Amino acid sequence: MEAVKNYDVHIDSKKRVTLRGAKYQYYNVREYDNGCIMLEPRELAIPKEISSRTLSSIDQAIRNFKLGQVSAPVDLFDF
């Protein structure tokens, strides 16, 4: 397999490397003992639907709220 791009980079003071003209926003990184680093592009996908388990949890939370079974108020003053 032939390289599409070939360039040298350096690690900055925060141990970061910049990829020039990267096609993807997210990459999976694998670092090997011999110093090789492999980057595989990752695309985050939006789920097509909410799971039935999540929907039943939401329904239960609404039932509890309507019955008045709620926790004590949360103090967010410190935030």
N, C-alpha and C positions, 0 to 999 in steps of 0.2 A: 504494500500500500504506500502510495506516495503522499508526502506532506502537502497540504493545501496552503498552509502558511508556515513560515519559518522565521522567527525573530527572537531576540534575547530580551529578557526582562530582569528586573531586580526587585527584591522585597523592600518595601518602604519601612519606615520606623515603626509602623503598627503591624508589621508582618503581613502586608497585603501585596497582591500581584494584580496588575490591571491587564485585562484581556482586550486587545484592540479589535474593534469591529465584531464583537461577540454577537452571535445570532440569537442566543437565548439569554434570559435573565437569570435562570437558576441552573446550577450544575451540581452533580454529585461528584465528590472528590475522593479518589483512592490514592493513598500514598504508600509506596512500597519501601522495604528495607534498603534497596539498592539506590534510592533517591528518585526513582521514577514517580511521576504524578500523573494519574489518569483522570481526565474530566469527561463526564458523560452528561449531555444536556438533559434537563428535566423540564417538563411542562406541567404546571399545576392545572388540574382540571376541576371545574365546578361540578358538583354532583347534580345529576339530572332530577333527583327527587329527594325528599326528606324521608328517612327510614321510618318504618312503622313503629319501631321502638321509640324514636324521638318524638313522633306524633303522640304516642300514648303517654309519654312523660309530660308533654305540654298539656294534654287534656287533664291529667291528674293534678298538675299544678293549678290549673284554672278552677277545677272542682274544689281544691283545698282553699283557694283564695275566696271563692264565693261562700264557703262554709265558715270563713273566718279563721281557718287553721293556718296562721302565718307566723313567721318568726318575729322576734322583737325588732324594732327599727335599728338600722345600721347607722352608726355615727360616722359620717364622712367629713366631719369638720377638719380633721388633721390633713386631709388631702386637698 
